[in-house]
Amino acid sequence: MKKKKLLPKISIITVVLNNEKQIKRCIKSVINQNYPKKKIEHIIIDGGSIDSTIHIIKKFKNNITYWHSRKDKGLYDAMNQGIRKSSGDIIGILNSDDYYTRNALRIVSKYFLKNEIDYLFGSVKKKRIYHNFFPERLWYTFNIYPSHSASFFIKKKVQKKIGFYNTKFKYSSDRDLIYRLIKNTKLKGFATKKNELLGIFNMTGLSSKVNFFYKLSEEIKIRLSNKESFIKVFSIMTVFIIYHFTKKIQ
């Protein structure tokens, strides 16, 4: 008789700073999951909020595995702190202004149990539903997956193998991590079906406010730090800039 696989424990890491308007919805979306409570670990890393965020977190402290509030070195440093505190088999990132659908973790569990995968991207709703995963396009664009928050899940042992988020990238360390995952061809990523919606992504968050050229400069640094040739990177970015401004004037 084939042994039944046990449901994996899933660690959700939420990083927050002064987000009293949306943190409650985020926390409740984890609490209300259609998934065994003992198999969920919610870790909240607060960067020293001075609004009502801490008060809201305390209201839900019985549903939060671990939280602290102290100054950190930025978004990705806080994520790394959360990863170090986690004890789950799978790690998911959920920013404080985003939230999960009720069946999100059940869908995630299904994919990791039925497929020999190392990481997963689920469908997310932005202005419309974004889904799928296109690693073969990485050579010319980083827009190959739905989102990092509310969409991305990775086995903890794979996270340890690939390394933490690189804090030298202020806004794009998630892209650097995905780059490293894809470049390691022994690791396998997967995407859920379009109708298997994992979360709702807030389009007014930090990532939407990043200047085009700053974002571009970080993407150049990511490619170079991962040993892509300067000539190749320069050529790709030149074409990308031309495409960007051509699209704007159309």
N, C-alpha and C positions, 0 to 999 in steps of 0.2 A: 504493500500500500504506500502510495506517495505521501510523504510527510507534508502537512499543510504549513505554508509559510506564515510566520507571525507578522502582524501588522507592524510596520516600522515606527519608531518614535521620531516625531518631526519637531525640530527646533525652529521657532520663528523668531527672527531678530528684528526688532524695531528700533531705529535711531530717531531721536526727536530733540528739538530745541524750540521752545516757545510756540507750541502749536495747540493751544487750548481749544481752538475751534474744531479740530478734526481728530485729535488723538482718541477721544471716546469712541467714535465710530470705528476706528482702526482696531482698538482693543476688543470691542464687542464682536467684531467680525471673526476674531480668533476664538473667543469664548463660545460663540454660537455655531461652531463647526459641527457638521454631521460626521464626527470622528471621535473615538474614545478619548475622554479628557486626560486619562493617565498616559496617553500616547502623544500628548501635545505639551510642548515646553515653550512658553513665551518669555523672551528675554527683552527687556527694554533698557536701552542705554540713553540716558538724558544728558545733554551737554551743559547743564546748569541753567535750566529755564527759570525765568523770573516772572512769568505770567502764571496762569492757573493750571498749567500742565501737570505739575507735581501733585497738586490737590486731586486732580482727576485720576492720575495713576494710583494714588493711595486708596481711592474709592474702590478700585478693582484689584487691590493687592493680593487678595485670596485666589485670584485667577491668573496671577502673574508669577512665574517661577522665580525670576530674579529681576531686580531693577536697581539702578543707582542714578544719582544725579551729581555730576561733577564735570568740570571743564575738561574737554578733550582736545585733540589736535585736528579735529575736523571730522567730516562725515565718515570717511573710510577708516580712520583710526577707531572711531566708535563701533563700526561694524566688526573690525578685528577683535575688539574687546568682547563683543557679543559672541563671536565664534569661539573664542577661548573659554567662555563660560558655558557654552552649549554642551549637552551630553546626548543629543539625539543621533539617530542613524542618518538622518537627512536634514539639511539646513535650508531654510527659506528666508528671503529678505522681504520685509514688508515695511515700507516707509510710512511714517505717521499720517500722511495725507492720503494714503491709499487704503483699500480694504478688500478683503476676500469675499467671494460668493460662499454660500453656505456649504456647498459640496466640494470646495477647493481641495482640502487635504485628503478627502476620500479619493478624488481623481488622481492626485499626486501619488498616493499610496498604490493605487491600482497599476499605474505605469511602472513604478519601480519594482513591484512584485512580479509583474508579467513579462517584463523585458529586462535583459541584461544591460542596463544603461547606467551611466555615471552621473548624468545631469539631465535636467528636463526644463523645457520652456512651455508654459501653458498660454492659452489664449487670454488676452486682456482687452478690456474696453477702454478706449481713449475717446476720440471723437467718433470712432467706429470700432469694430472689433478687429484687433490685430492678432495674427496667429502665424504659425509655421516657423521654420528655422532653416536658414540658407547658408550653411558654413562655406559652401563652394564660392560664395561671393565675397568672402573676406578679403581677397587680394585687392579689391578696389573700394570696398565700403564697409563701414562698421554697422550699418543698419540692416542687420541680418537676423534679428530676433525681436519678439514683441516688446519686451521691456525687462528691466532688471528687477525692480520692485513688483511684487504681486504675481510675478511670472516665473522667476528663476528658482530652481531647487537643485541641490547638489549633495551627493553622498559626503558625509563628513570625512571619511577616509580619503576621498578624492580631493576634498578641500585641503587637507593636510599635505597631500602629495604635491598639489599644484602650487600651494603657498597662499598667503594672505593677500588682502588688497594692498596695492602699492600706494602708500600715502603721499608719494611725490606728485601724483596726479590728483589735483584738487577736485575735479568734476568728472573724470573719465576713468577712474580706476576699475570700474565694473567692466568697461570695454577692454581694458588691459587683461583682466582676468579671463574674459571670454576668449580673447585672442590666444592666451596661453592654453586654454582648454582645447581649442580647435587645433592648434599647432601640435598638440600631443595626440598623434593619430591613433594611439592605443586606447584613448578614451572615447566613449560613445555618448552622443547627445541625441535627444529625441524631442518631438513636439506633440502636444495634444491635438485632438481634432478641434476644428473651429468652434463647434458648439459646446465644447468642454471649457467653459469660461471659468478662469480661476479668480480673476479680480478686476477691480475698477481702478484705473490709474489716473491720478489728478494731473491734468495738463497745465496747471498753474504752479507746479512745484519748482524746486530749485533748478532742475535740469533744463526747464523751458526758458530760463532767464539767462542762460549762458550765451555770451557774445559769440557769433559765428567764427570769428578769427581766433578767439581764445580756444574754442572747442577744436578748431582745426589744428592749432599749434600743439595741443595735447595729443591729438591723434597722430601727428607726425612723430612726436616723442615716443609714443607707444610703439609704433612700427620700428623706429630706430633702436629702441631699447630691447626689442625682440629680434634684433639682428637682420632686419630687412635692409637691402642695399639703399644707399642714399639716392642713387640715380632712379631706382624704381619708385621710391617714396616721393621724390620730387616730381616725377612724371605723373603719378597717380593724383597727387594733390593739385597739380596745375590743371589737369582735366576736370577735377572736381570743382575747383573755383570757377572755371569757365562755365561749367554746367549750372552751378548755383546761381550765378548772375544772369545767365541767359534765361533761366526759368523765371527769375524775378521780374524781368522786363517783358515777359510774354503776356 
